[in-house]
Amino acid sequence: MFWPQILGHVMQKELLSHALMSRRVHHAYLFFGPSGVGKKTLALEVAKALLCSESPDAGCGRCRSCLLFDASLHPDFFLISPKTGTIGIDEVRDLIERLALKRVLSPFRIGLIDEVEKLTEEAANCLLKTVEEPPEGVVLFLVTSQVLALPGTLVSRCQKLAFSALPEELVARYLEEHEGLSPDLARALAFASSGSIGEALRLARGMEDTLFAVRSFLETVQEGDIFRAGFWLSQHREELHRILPLLAGYLRDALFVRLLGDRYHRVTVLSREDRCLVERLAHLDSGALRRALVALGTFSEDVLSNAQWDVACFHFLLKLRGELS
Ligand SMILES: [Zn+2]
């Protein structure tokens, strides 16, 4: 199997590997489908394989061409990857001029445009000429998650390859095996990302940041510094819908560890940092943990009913410090 490191898309990978092995490569490919499913990653791998001087079937990863490609320094490869805004005609003209130059190292000169829907009308027209009459040895990869936003003339002249969302089980397994997430969290993020590995990773990293912040918040409260804790809560008022359930989760886990000990298996799937916090909290009296959960519930209700923030926050933190210190 070619490109085993890229999740899913078996049919697309087979089609492309067949084109590589038979050396029947189209001059312009359009990869389209949901964002974050691996379209650009696969386009890069195919480009690397085409440029490789040792093993043109899949890219050897060791030759000068592959090493230059991996370092983003390949003289026959050009990438336009906009972060924001549009792709203007100057960028496209520059790409076309570079593609028309003599090949330096490899049998092809390759251009890849990510988020090709960001081309201005002028830029798209300019690119169309190259797609219609490409210089010999030039291959273009156009990648988009919004194929309907592209001019039909451009779409019709490309070899189209549709990509779909990845199965959630596949995304969840990846998050477990490569990101070290617990099975519960991996499944939740795979579901929330609708089969987009890019989105799942973004959520996972955001979640890690939030978990870190929530753990720090609890430590601050336990150290007794409720003013710093209050300042942090005020700064994160917009995110309370995510923060408060996480706080409740830590307190509930600690309560169950306290009550059930080793019979509470959930603790074994927590990350090392989460387990440390839960085990530390589990040293507290079960009554204190219950009262902290009640205080958290009251604070959640106060937030939902738009009670006076300063008063609700101060009462909550005072109560929490009293129970957790
Ligand atoms: Zn190589």
Residues whose N, C-alpha, C, O or C-beta is under 5 A from the ligand:
A	BS01	ZN	C52 S53 E54 S55 G59 C60 G61 R62 C63 C66
